Amino acid sequence: MKESVFNSYEELPLFLNAEVVGKVLGVSISSAYELMHEKGFPSVHIGNRLIVPKEKFAEWVDKQAER
């Protein structure tokens, strides 16, 4: 598993792309893309881009931790 390059939530950009999601979760970009296409993951299509609002990402992570 890759180590996250971010040290705190505040360091994250307002919107996360697959590269940032992968870095935060310590997974590859391709794994991040797969995750971002899953039902229930808070990704948003803007044109042909797929992004994740920082706050929704944090909520999703919290929900995963409850399982």
Helices and strands as residue ranges (DSSP letters): G 9-11, E 15-16, H 18-25, H 29-36, E 44-46, E 49-53, H 54-66
